[in-house]
Amino acid sequence: MSRRALAWVLAAMVGAGAFLYGSIDEGEPRTNDDRVYAIAKTIGCPVCNGQSVAESDATVADNIRLAIAVWVQEGRSDDEIRAELRSRFGDDVDYTPSADGITSLVWILPVVAGAGAAAGLVVVFRKWKREGDLEASAADAALVEDALAARDDT
C-alpha cells in the first residue's frame, strides 16, 4: 500500500472514530441530581437570551431547577417534566429537537451534504491528477524548441 493510500485510510479511520465518539449516547443519568441537570440543560430560561436553565443564574431559572428536582423526586418521567414546563412557559423553552419530520432533515442534511462534498472533492482531485500526468505532444515539444531557439538568437 502506498503512503498516500495509507494516509487516506488513516484519515478515514480518524474521521469515523470522531463520528462514532460524537454519536455515542452518554447513557441514562446515574443519580437524581444528574437527571435534574440533564433536563435543565435542555430547557431554555424564559427570561435569559440563549441560556439554558442549567446555565442561568436568574431567579426564575433557580425556581425551575427546584421544580425539576421536586418532579424527579416524585418519579415523573422526563417527557412529563418537559410537557409541564412547555405548558407553563410555552414551547420555546424546550431545546430538545424532535426526531421526526422536517426537523430530522435539519440534522441529517448537513451530514449528507458534507459527505457528498467530500466525495466530490475526491473525484475532482483525481481528475486533476490524471490531467496533470499528460505528456507533451511532438508538436508541443517543437514549439518549445522553436521558442528557446528564438530566445537564444536575440
C-alpha positions as CSV (number, residue, x, y, z in Angstrom):
1,M,0.0,0.0,0.0
2,S,1.4,3.4,-0.9
3,R,2.0,6.1,1.6
4,R,-0.8,8.2,0.1
5,A,-3.3,5.4,0.3
6,L,-2.3,4.7,3.9
7,A,-2.7,8.4,4.8
8,W,-6.3,8.3,3.3
9,V,-7.1,5.2,5.2
10,L,-5.8,6.7,8.5
11,A,-7.8,9.9,7.8
12,A,-10.9,7.9,7.2
13,M,-10.4,6.0,10.4
14,V,-9.9,9.1,12.4
15,G,-13.0,10.7,10.9
16,A,-15.1,7.6,11.5
17,G,-13.7,7.4,15.1
18,A,-14.6,11.0,15.7
19,F,-18.1,10.5,14.3
20,L,-18.6,7.4,16.4
21,Y,-17.4,9.1,19.6
22,G,-19.6,12.1,19.0
23,S,-22.7,9.9,18.4
24,I,-22.4,7.6,21.4
25,D,-25.1,8.3,23.9
26,E,-23.8,9.1,27.4
27,G,-26.5,6.8,28.8
28,E,-29.0,7.4,31.5
29,P,-28.1,9.8,34.3
30,R,-26.8,7.9,37.3
31,T,-28.4,9.9,40.1
32,N,-31.4,12.2,40.5
33,D,-29.1,15.2,40.6
34,D,-27.6,14.1,37.2
35,R,-31.1,13.7,35.8
36,V,-32.1,17.2,37.1
37,Y,-29.0,18.7,35.4
38,A,-29.6,16.7,32.2
39,I,-33.2,18.0,32.0
40,A,-32.2,21.6,32.9
41,K,-29.6,21.6,30.1
42,T,-32.5,21.1,27.6
43,I,-34.8,23.7,29.0
44,G,-34.3,27.3,28.0
45,C,-34.5,30.1,30.6
46,P,-37.7,32.1,29.9
47,V,-36.0,35.4,30.8
48,C,-32.5,34.9,29.6
49,N,-31.5,35.0,25.9
50,G,-30.0,31.8,24.7
51,Q,-29.2,30.3,28.1
52,S,-30.5,27.0,29.5
53,V,-31.9,26.8,32.9
54,A,-28.8,24.9,33.9
55,E,-26.5,27.8,32.9
56,S,-28.6,30.7,34.1
57,D,-28.3,32.5,37.4
58,A,-31.8,34.2,37.1
59,T,-34.3,33.7,39.9
60,V,-36.8,32.0,37.6
61,A,-34.1,29.5,36.5
62,D,-33.4,28.7,40.1
63,N,-37.1,28.1,40.7
64,I,-37.4,25.9,37.5
65,R,-34.4,23.8,38.6
66,L,-36.0,23.4,42.0
67,A,-39.3,22.4,40.4
68,I,-37.5,19.9,38.2
69,A,-35.8,18.4,41.3
70,V,-39.1,18.0,43.0
71,W,-40.7,16.4,40.0
72,V,-37.8,14.0,39.6
73,Q,-38.1,13.0,43.3
74,E,-41.8,12.4,42.7
75,G,-40.9,9.9,40.0
76,R,-42.2,11.9,36.9
77,S,-40.7,11.0,33.5
78,D,-38.5,13.4,31.6
79,D,-41.3,13.8,29.0
80,E,-43.8,14.6,31.7
81,I,-41.5,17.3,33.1
82,R,-40.8,18.8,29.7
83,A,-44.6,18.8,28.9
84,E,-45.3,20.6,32.2
85,L,-42.6,23.2,31.5
86,R,-43.9,23.7,28.0
87,S,-47.4,24.2,29.3
88,R,-46.2,26.8,31.8
89,F,-43.7,28.7,29.7
90,G,-44.5,27.9,26.1
91,D,-43.0,25.5,23.5
92,D,-39.9,27.8,23.0
93,V,-38.3,26.7,26.3
94,D,-37.8,23.1,25.2
95,Y,-34.4,22.9,23.4
96,T,-34.8,19.1,22.7
97,P,-35.1,18.8,18.9
98,S,-37.8,16.5,17.7
99,A,-36.6,13.5,15.7
100,D,-39.3,13.3,13.2
101,G,-40.4,15.1,10.0
102,I,-38.7,18.2,8.7
103,T,-36.7,18.7,11.9
104,S,-34.8,15.5,11.4
105,L,-33.7,16.8,8.0
106,V,-32.1,19.7,9.7
107,W,-29.8,17.3,11.4
108,I,-29.3,14.8,8.6
109,L,-28.9,17.1,5.6
110,P,-25.6,18.8,6.7
111,V,-24.0,15.3,7.2
112,V,-25.2,14.1,3.8
113,A,-24.1,17.4,2.2
114,G,-20.7,17.2,3.8
115,A,-20.2,13.6,2.7
116,G,-21.3,14.5,-0.8
117,A,-18.9,17.5,-0.9
118,A,-16.0,15.3,0.3
119,A,-16.8,12.6,-2.3
120,G,-17.0,15.4,-5.0
121,L,-13.6,16.7,-3.9
122,V,-12.1,13.3,-4.2
123,V,-13.4,12.9,-7.7
124,V,-12.2,16.3,-8.8
125,F,-8.7,15.9,-7.3
126,R,-8.3,12.5,-9.0
127,K,-9.4,14.0,-12.3
128,W,-6.9,16.9,-11.9
129,K,-4.2,14.4,-11.1
130,R,-4.9,12.4,-14.2
131,E,-4.9,15.6,-16.3
132,G,-1.6,16.7,-14.7
133,D,0.1,13.4,-15.8
134,L,-0.4,14.2,-19.5
135,E,2.8,14.3,-21.7
136,A,3.6,16.9,-24.2
137,S,3.0,16.0,-27.8
138,A,5.6,16.2,-30.5
139,A,4.1,19.5,-31.8
140,D,4.3,21.0,-28.3
141,A,7.9,20.0,-28.0
142,A,8.7,21.5,-31.4
143,L,7.0,24.8,-30.3
144,V,9.1,24.9,-27.1
145,E,12.3,24.2,-29.0
146,D,11.5,27.0,-31.6
147,A,10.8,29.4,-28.8
148,L,14.0,28.6,-27.0
149,A,16.0,28.9,-30.2
150,A,14.4,32.3,-31.0
151,R,15.2,33.5,-27.5
152,D,18.8,32.4,-27.8
153,D,19.2,34.2,-31.1
154,T,18.2,37.6,-29.6
